[in-house]
Amino acid sequence: MTRQDCITIDPDVLAGKPIVKRTRISVEFVLDLLGGAGRRSRCFANTTT
């Protein structure tokens, strides 16, 4: 799996910020969570698919 498989940029979603594909979760948000919280399981605990 490559970055292209997981990350996309769409000018109509979050003003063109890189996002996790098929979500509205920005890559910046995930990196901030991982940098601060350190637990991957908490990153998506409150999201729905």
N, C-alpha and C positions, 0 to 999 in steps of 0.2 A: 504494500500500500504506500502510495506516495502522497505528497502534499496536495497534488492536483486531484487526488481521489477524495480528499477530506475537506479542502478549503476552496471556496469560490468567491468571486467578486461580482456583484450585480448592482449597477447604479440605482436600481429601484428599491434596494433593500439596505437599510442602515446607511444611507447616503454613500454607498459604494465601498464601505469598509469591508475588509476580508472577513468572511463568516464561515462557520462550520456548515458544510453543504446540507441542504434541505432543512435548515433551521434559521432562526434570527439571532443566533448567539455569535457575537463577534469573537474573532481570534484574540483581540486585545483583552476582552473580558476573561476568557479562559486562561490566558497567560498571567493576568493579574491574580486570578484565584490560585493558580498553581504556585505563583511566586509568594503569595501571602499565606494562603491556607495550607498548601502542600498536600492536600488529599484530593485525588482525582474523583473519588466517589461523591464528594460534596459538590463538585462543579455542576453536575447535572441532576442532582437530587430533586430540585424543584422544577424541572422542565417536563414537558409532555411531548410525546412524539405523535 
